[in-house]
Amino acid sequence: MARIAIVPHLPFDGRRIGLSAKCDGRSKKQVKELLDAIHRAILSAFGVPLRDRCQVYQEHSESNFIVQDTGIGIDRTKNVVFIGITSRQRTEAQKTMLYTKLVEEWKTCGVEQNDIVASIVTNSDADWSFGNGRAQFLTGEL
């Protein structure tokens, strides 16, 4: 399983992304390509600044990673990934654009659209602290 956390800079919009994937021996270069592709999709769909990025990637064994099709007939391969995003409020158009951009960007990394599962969970400004015991969205620091 792989996880990516993206934490942006000003104008900070508050976002955490978890990327989960079966451990299949991806090289450092392949992992970087996946992370870069996610960032390009986020930049395009959410309009965040270029340096609005902090990512963490983790892999887990196949026995610890099951992603089925929720009964809608989507065939998965060994390259399946799950992306969990926690974000401030986004429009429906921004969310659907992100899903489209993820498919476009990850195709260049060898991940097919049937292997991409994404979920966005929305929270509020009070749900974020970036350090020093303060809620920077509420204090006006961000």
C-alpha angles and dihedrals in degrees: 000000000000127000130197123191116193117191114179135213128225125355078037115195099181116243139161122189127194118195116194125189140158113265103255102155099266112184122237088255092053092048091050090050090053092048092047091049092052090049092051090051091050092047091052099042101036100029095227124160118274093247091049090111141116115151134183121190126195132172128205132192120272090250089062096049126069122165115169129177100260087241097295098113102253113152114222128203133199087274095067115139133190120209118195114189126190110194146155113263115308130185120250088246092055092049095049090045089054091053090051093046092049090056092048095046097043094049086071087056094052096257112130124217092249089061097055118092116176135179130182121203117192126217137167138253092264089061094069133079118166095188145297092072094282135119096228095193090056096043092051094244088122 
